[in-house]
């Protein structure tokens, strides 16, 4: 039997080419995910620094200034400190549930970033049910908090977990009804289609003007979902000894704060996408009409401008959220539930019915 060496070399070269194609395909999938995770991490560090600076300004304090220039490395220093702290486990608690709770809270929120468009065609997964996928995934986070409180074998921690679950259910429904109204206006549940539907009419086409009631309800509900003041009942220190976080230490304790700020960032991004036009650089035509052409630019410049506009709108909402935290007092639990079930739910349902009626009459 005679073996042709040329054919053997061709087979080897073909197998190497196929292997390189597979590696390239894997890298093509991992690089966007890795870039998004790095960007999200930097965004969370910026939010922590901003919160400390804004709160210091409101309370007429100095704020962080020693860890790096203007204290920008203070959040990184705190994270490093928590990373090296001792990880304690409750002796009579459920160790598996105690350990898996913070991970569920963080991972469920991280998955929500996959449907957020940061620019024109700059999204990890452009799904037809993008906004509802976010609602479904984000509703898993309170389960992690409930598991953490139960696994601690502490009645105060368990009560904090129950409060987190009750609060999330109370405000998830009005938030979903507001998102459904936006989907009806845009004739799509894709986040990319929602932004493009707003960009057709420029600044006045933002859903902020078309859905003002829904915007206010979404704003309140998102603050409650993020457990921000005045809705931080699950971890009210004066009542629950920090709630579901009582028995935690080290990096697991830090994961709850990471989850909180990740949730705040994703809520701010969805406010930008659903109500503020997303990456669209929309200003009134009366001022500078030529700037509308900037949305049609492609390449690195267009992508950079889109990301910058999205983040600028996002951090504007973050500023409002941080200012609200250091301005308003905490609600009682009965006031929180009454606001969600007796006021926001009927109003959001009425807003949905009005939106549906207008859409039917416009056909």
HULINGI-V923500 format. One record per run of one state. SS is the DSSP state (h for helix, s for strand, l for the rest). FROM is the first residue (numbers start at 0). LEN is the number of residues. Records with the same first field share a line. If there is no record, write none. Layout:
SS->FROM-LEN ; FROM-LEN
This chain:
l->0-4 ; 58-10 ; 71-2 ; 84-10 ; 115-3 ; 119-2 ; 122-7 ; 138-2 ; 151-3 ; 186-4 ; 199-2 ; 205-1 ; 210-1 ; 225-7 ; 235-1 ; 240-2 ; 245-4 ; 275-13 ; 296-2 ; 325-7 ; 361-2
h->4-54 ; 68-3 ; 73-11 ; 94-21 ; 129-9 ; 140-11 ; 154-32 ; 190-9 ; 201-4 ; 206-4 ; 211-14 ; 232-3 ; 236-4 ; 242-3 ; 249-26 ; 288-8 ; 298-27 ; 332-29
s->118-1 ; 121-1
